[in-house]
Amino acid sequence: MAERGGLEPSPAAVAALPAEVRAQLAELELELSEGDITQKGYEKKRSKLLSPYSPQTQETDSTVQKEHRNQTPAAPAAQTSAPSKYKHHRTRSAGARDERYRSDIHTEAVQAALAKHKEQKMALPMPTKRRSTFVQSPADACTPPDTSSASEDEGSLRRQAALSAALQQSLQNAESWINRSIQGSSTSSSASSTLSHGEVKGTSGSLADVFANTRIENFSAPPDVTATTSSSSSSSSLRPVNIDLPPSGIVKGMHKGSNRSSLMDTADGVPVSSRVSTKIQQLLSTLKRPKRPPLKEFFVDDSEEIVEVPQPDPNQPKPEGRQMTPVKGEPLGVICNWPPALETALQRWGSTQAKCPCLTGLDVTGKPVYTLTYGKLWSRSLKLAYTLLNKLGTKNEPVLKPGDRVALVYPNNDPVMFMVAFYGCLLAEVIPVPIEVPLTRKDAGGQQIGFLLGSCGIALALTSEVCLKGLPKTPNGEIVQFKGWPRLKWVVTDSKYLSKPPKDWQPHISPAGTEPAYIEYKTSKEGSVMGVTVSRLAMLSHCQALSQACNYSEGETVVNVLDFKKDAGLWHGMFANIMNKMHTISVPYSVMKTCPLSWVQRVHAHKAKVALVKCRDLHWAMMAHRDQRDVSLASLRMLIVTDGANPWSVSSCDAFLSLFQSHGLKPEAICPCATSAEAMTVAIRRPGVPGAPLPGRAILSMNGLSYGVIRVNTEDKNSALTVQDVGHVMPGGMMCIVKPDGPPQLCKTDEIGEICVSSRTGGMMYFGLAGVTKTTFEVIPVNSAGSPVGDVPFIRSGLLGFVGPGSLVFVVGKMDGLLMVSGRRHNADDIVATGLAVESIKTVYRGRHTGLPAVPQTCQARPYLRTFSLSVPSARNPLPPDLRVARVLTSLRIAVFSVSVFYDERIVVVAEQRPDASEEDSFQWMSRVLQAIDSIHQVGVYCLALVPANTLPKTPLGGIHISQTKQLFLEGSLHPCNILMCPHTCVTNLPKPRQKQPGVGPASVMVGNLVAGKRIAQAAGRDLGQIEENDLVRKHQFLAEILQWRAQATPDHVLFMLLNAKGTTVCTASCLQLHKRAERIASVLGDKGHLNAGDNVVLLYPPGIELIAAFYGCLYAGCIPVTVRPPHAQNLTATLPTVRMIVDVSKAACILTSQTLMRLLRSREAAAAVDVKTWPTIIDTDDLPRKRLPQLYKPPTPEMLAYLDFSVSTTGMLTGVKMSHSAVNALCRAIKLQCELYSSRQIAICLDPYCGLGFALWCLCSVYSGHQSILIPPMELENNLFLWLATVSQYKIRDTFCSYSVMELCTKGLGNQVEVLKTRGINLSCIRTCVVVAEERPRIALQQSFSKLFKDIGLSPRAVSTTFGSRVNVAICLQGTSGPDPTTVYVDLKSLRHDRVRLVERGAPQSLLLSESGKILPGVKVVIVNPETKGPVGDSHLGEIWVNSPHTASGYYTIYDSETLQADHFNTRLSFGDAAHTLWARTGYLGFVRRTELTAATGERHDALYVVGALDETLELRGLRYHPIDIETSVSRVHRSIAECAVFTWTNLLVVVVELCGSEQEALDLVPLVTNVVLEEHYLIVGVVVVVDPGVIPINSRGEKQRMHLRDSFLADQLDPIYVAYNM
């Protein structure tokens, strides 16, 4: 309840006030609780009333400490203010709230807690959702809020200024809650929100306005990144084929290792048009605010990374009482005429009182339709028993024998047939297992029911004819096979199908013993279904105990609203009534849906003495009370509330009593009870004596409860829980309270624990589960020393509670609803109640009676007690009739459960959203629920999800199936329409961010390695100088000369074959043909282009022989060729700017291309993307004149430039490197030696020929080595997936080269077509080496999938390997033909994050499999270097890979001449340990060298090089280094609908982009799954989750993701995301 400044008198002081003042105060209280007066108005009037009495009040307050409840004085006040109030409520009847978990007191408490955070919109960016994603949002979802007086109720989310001045002194602002919720370190990578359509309209203006209102000061505007990326977005939703996409204007002139954000960070203070970057900046500003002080729960991230147990709070309340002693119930009386077995009672009444009514069933309108007499029940049960035993099989082979189990499948509206079947089974001595009627093949929890039936060995199901007809059938009329169910034979038990027993046949009825009588199913917290076996003796004893406790007598009428197949409905309505010859009127659930008052009418019509109800039935009766006022409940002596174990039931009981006391309901008639499937009835309040004082209530501190301790609430008035007792222990029973976890140690008297019961009336075991049975049904309590207390076994009831004064039993929750978070216990029901107390009018769905949940109830307490005392309830003021009408037939559906994430339980709240709720309403409600739960329970909610109305899985009686909901949530099938993840609030046990230690000096490293006996991590390929080579090398230093020589020596030898999609050869080139074609192109360059030697020429061709001829034509003319991928005709806006940029950066004097592409470059479409008037000279080479150059150009030295290699790196950098003639020669020679390439060889190449090793293999190697290259353009595979493999098989290729994108295409596309490949005769046994050309860490999973998939058509798993190259050196490793197979190691991921390598065994947790990237090429030396100290590191240590080789590039080709960058990357030296002062080139990749046990070709031990990842790509988060591929691998496997994934950071926020290949309704399912897996496996909180369409993540020609381009597109708001979630 809201604090009331300094004028807060105690209840006793209020009692001392004059009666008229008390009445006015009560009236004020009522007006406030009903929302008819604002908090401010309330405070003002109250202060005015109390001011004359304040000294007296304070004086009284100090002397008296007692609780006083507002009683009768409030009633006249209510009446006087009623007319205006009712009128007011009519205007807002749509705002009805559910009563069942709601109480005015708790609502007041929640509203007061929310008031602490100001009535202000959450200062967080709402998520972005594509309009089309969910149809249910109305078009006017963002209309301005209604400002009429009708919305001026207390819980209104939009009211801004309704708080008193007194309150404001002690309240924090809206930011304070967010501050408290952000507990990560300052380097944490995350933040959040939920959903909106772009900007919020209406009064909130834009998101920026929302943030402006929260007074965020002193932060610079986010950098303007839109300018650099505007031209590079992809307009096509499909992934363009092999497109390199650098952001415009970003060229390799800057420091290679520098963060590209430095380009953007200069834009501070510039207004940003990007919505996304604004949101992220707001999010960051939120995160940068002062945090909570560091928590004990943080564990130190030491070398072993052991998660420490959170340290207990030293201030937490601890139990102080003595150890409890078991409490005994009164002895079970011995009554002479009690029968020896329940069947005997039936026989007695069936024979002697045949005409007496036993059971009445109602039709769907609530009218009695059939009454079963005791005589009919006996005769029909006999017939059924006889039929079951004698008529189902043959005499020698009966289908059923005594002791067998049978399923009883009867609908909830047919109690008569069920009762006959149940007693028929008892008489036949077969064991009935009542279950729900299956409605569909895949009912919620249906599979688990099937498991129970299977484990019970059930082959027979009894049902009625009507029910059988209603079961789902197959097309040929058979009953469908339900999922997980055993095959059942269905037996109809209608009388006409039963055989009459012979007169001499009598059932065998023995005295009740320990043999099983029936099995009651029970669903556990995890969703598994277990069968509680009840013996005949327990069944009988339980009836006797109930009869004694409830004082049942013959002929009484009982109205039963409960499920008659299990629990109290079965025990009272089917057993105790037979024992006592009572008459039960069964009110089915279907009747309650259409006529909620039907049970009250039945009590009135039949003058019933007892009614069995749940809180929901009380609630529905109150809602429908206006429909009929002339009912009398005066006959009721017991109103048994069977879910009295729910602590929130007290308000339902109070409200019902206050409403129906005028209809004759006696206060002492309300009898809550506590039950469980295992212990059966645990306790029940006995019917009271008229006029006697009523039992009291306990007002408990929720904080104390969370620590399992009973403390009377004295401090925070908002977080109190009032519970009513559930009476005393059952007759003949004994009860104790034990600790809920660990050994069954007895609790102290002020401690909450699990209630255990010892009596003859409980279940005997879980059928077929001996282990669980022992820990549940055979518990021997122990004392604090661990010694057993007595030898009497107890049964765990699954209820949490304590025994209060006078041996009254109090229940505060259930074990199944227990949420253990950070060592504290929270009850799911309590959290539900708090969520409902937030004004949920426009957001949360309360379905019409179609799906009514487990009913919410609420506490009705005045939480001011200072000592443990019991207070007497009084009649409450009834609800206004209009408000009651507004709430008729409504029920809120909300589920709370916990999921285990990162070593702790995390709370998840799922609610159904009303179809007409707008995005903003939903977001507001969710934000306030988070605030309320944080304030009241001091616990953070990990995830809050809203799902469309009526979509949560239901239990048979309409409640939410919690375990099924949890399962759907965890497997990503819940399909929420709104979601809010708040990992910062909950995840307080992250490792501390790593602090970088001061650098160790190079000398220390050297000495350390020497002392440790470690060799320096270096490796080398074979020495080129020692390898004999033919005259070719000595004679020809230039590739152009070699081609001329081949044209003379072997003119007709075919060097190249180009295939099309059909696999036919479209073009070939022999040595002479290629030479002549090159001559003509060289001639054209001189004549048309007027080029001089040394001019740069861009070659713009599709993959083919024309590109190769143009390359050699440039060499003949002395020009420098620059190969560029042609623009994509369907996607010019995205691809042409890249071409233009390379043309500009390379300062090309001319473009060589085909006629088609020339037209495209000058087209109108191209003009929209770039300036087409400023292209350099464009020459098409389709029709060349038969003219040749008089003299071919020969470079003066081999160090002259041969060609430029331009490529877009994965970080979005466009880099051009210079390749000299000597480097080209050395590269070709190294590849020739490694792969043993000769003129007689054939290789197949399926690669893009524009840069790196792909270009060298396509254009250079065949001319140098003379082997034949079969060229397969990768784009042709899209038309014919079989092309590459079919070619390899057809030509018996031994060596083939491909890219990862080609391998992935074959793996995904041909995965299920291996048999087709076989029928086509494709055989891959010829392949010796299948090499993937890459500049990244080997993708082992893809390689293994490819190998396994095509193993059946002859592919050797040893054949598949990979290469490694970088910008500075395009070929460092290549597996080749000789040498050992590639080796693999497992390294510890946690160590990698610390820049360490720790080798672990296979299967170790957090292990990563790495493969060697092929063998180091001849002439190449590699050393591993610390990138900061530039000193070498030891073997198996992580560092940057440096390379020295004759084919290293000469340097970068850029607009800027950055000598320092050149020297740093291409000509750098080790800081120590290298006497030869070798010049090294830095690859920019992290890796390590490890000496293996294998022998290299030289005879020495082989040194393996392992590539870990590019240094440019790594993410620095929380002081650790992460490789994007590791996070992406984890994310990609969490859901089947994630097609691709990419991660990047934006100012310390981790952003995860996932491509959704499923339906858009799955988009929001991915948000929690992605957050969970990154937290579990990488200890990081995801800041933003972006869900996009397939093909949005840009991928370059090598199959590598261009993450920086993606980042720029995201920040420029060009992705058109399906959904963007900002995690708080």
Salt bridges, closest charged atoms under 4 A:
GLU8 OE1 - ARG4 NH1 3.81
GLU8 OE2 - ARG46 NH2 3.89
GLU29 OE2 - ARG4 NH1 3.66
GLU34 OE1 - HIS89 NE2 3.70
ASP36 OD1 - HIS88 NE2 3.96
ASP98 OD2 - ARG100 NH2 2.42
ASP98 OD1 - HIS619 NE2 3.85
GLU99 OE1 - ARG102 NH1 3.88
GLU99 OE2 - ARG887 NH1 1.82
ASP104 OD1 - ARG102 NH1 2.73
GLU108 OE2 - ARG4 NH2 3.50
GLU119 OE2 - ARG159 NH2 3.96
GLU119 OE2 - ARG928 NH2 3.89
GLU152 OE2 - ARG159 NE 3.56
ASP153 OD2 - ARG92 NH1 3.55
GLU175 OE1 - ARG289 NE 3.79
ASP244 OD2 - ARG1125 NH2 3.27
ASP301 OD2 - HIS1394 NE2 3.30
GLU305 OE2 - HIS1394 NE2 3.56
GLU320 OE2 - ARG711 NH2 3.49
GLU330 OE1 - ARG686 NH2 3.02
GLU343 OE2 - ARG536 NE 3.14
GLU429 OE2 - HIS508 ND1 3.34
GLU436 OE1 - LYS565 NZ 3.31
GLU465 OE1 - LYS496 NZ 3.13
GLU515 OE2 - ARG536 NH1 2.55
GLU556 OE2 - ARG637 NE 2.78
ASP563 OD1 - LYS565 NZ 3.46
ASP617 OD1 - ARG616 NE 3.08
ASP654 OD1 - ARG697 NH2 2.68
GLU678 OE2 - LYS522 NZ 2.73
ASP725 OD1 - ARG685 NH2 3.12
ASP750 OD2 - ARG711 NH1 3.25
GLU751 OE2 - LYS739 NZ 2.54
GLU754 OE1 - ARG796 NH1 2.63
GLU778 OE1 - LYS774 NZ 3.50
GLU839 OE1 - ARG97 NH1 3.62
ASP882 OD2 - ARG90 NE 2.59
ASP882 OD1 - ARG626 NH1 3.66
GLU912 OE1 - ARG893 NE 2.95
ASP916 OD2 - ARG914 NH2 2.76
GLU919 OE2 - LYS129 NZ 3.08
GLU919 OE2 - HIS197 NE2 4.00
GLU920 OE2 - LYS121 NZ 3.54
ASP921 OD1 - ARG158 NH2 2.59
ASP934 OD2 - ARG180 NH1 3.28
ASP934 OD1 - ARG292 NH2 3.71
GLU1029 OE2 - ARG1229 NE 3.85
ASP1031 OD1 - ARG1034 NH2 3.16
GLU1041 OE1 - HIS1036 ND1 3.92
GLU1041 OE2 - LYS1194 NZ 3.19
GLU1079 OE2 - HIS1075 NE2 3.38
ASP1087 OD2 - LYS1187 NZ 2.82
GLU1106 OE2 - ARG1077 NH2 2.40
ASP1144 OD1 - ARG1140 NE 3.26
ASP1205 OD1 - ARG1367 NH2 3.02
GLU1236 OE1 - ARG1328 NH1 3.96
ASP1248 OD2 - ARG1125 NH1 3.35
ASP1295 OD2 - ARG1328 NH2 3.06
GLU1304 OE2 - LYS1308 NZ 3.23
GLU1315 OE2 - LYS1318 NZ 3.65
GLU1335 OE1 - ARG1598 NH2 3.94
GLU1336 OE2 - ARG1339 NH2 3.07
ASP1381 OD2 - ARG1358 NE 2.72
ASP1388 OD1 - LYS1390 NZ 3.77
ASP1388 OD2 - ARG1398 NH2 3.22
ASP1395 OD1 - ARG1521 NE 2.73
GLU1412 OE2 - LYS1415 NZ 3.39
GLU1412 OE2 - HIS1502 NE2 2.64
ASP1435 OD2 - ARG1015 NH1 2.70
GLU1440 OE1 - ARG1482 NH2 2.74
ASP1464 OD1 - LYS1430 NZ 2.96
ASP1464 OD2 - HIS1465 NE2 3.80
ASP1464 OD1 - ARG1482 NH1 3.21
GLU1493 OE2 - ARG1501 NH2 3.40
ASP1503 OD2 - ARG1015 NH2 3.57
ASP1503 OD1 - ARG1491 NE 2.91
GLU1513 OE2 - ARG1603 NH1 2.72
GLU1516 OE1 - LYS996 NZ 3.96
GLU1516 OE2 - ARG1521 NH1 3.43
ASP1526 OD1 - ARG1337 NH1 2.66
GLU1528 OE1 - LYS1601 NZ 2.97
GLU1528 OE2 - ARG1603 NE 2.67
GLU1540 OE1 - LYS1601 NZ 3.07
GLU1555 OE2 - ARG239 NH2 2.81
GLU1560 OE2 - ARG130 NH1 2.81
GLU1562 OE2 - ARG1536 NH2 3.19
ASP1565 OD2 - HIS975 ND1 2.56
GLU1577 OE2 - ARG1533 NH2 2.62
ASP1589 OD2 - ARG130 NH2 2.72
GLU1600 OE1 - ARG1598 NH2 3.00
ASP1608 OD2 - ARG260 NH2 2.81
ASP1613 OD2 - ARG275 NH2 3.51
ASP1616 OD2 - ARG130 NH2 3.47
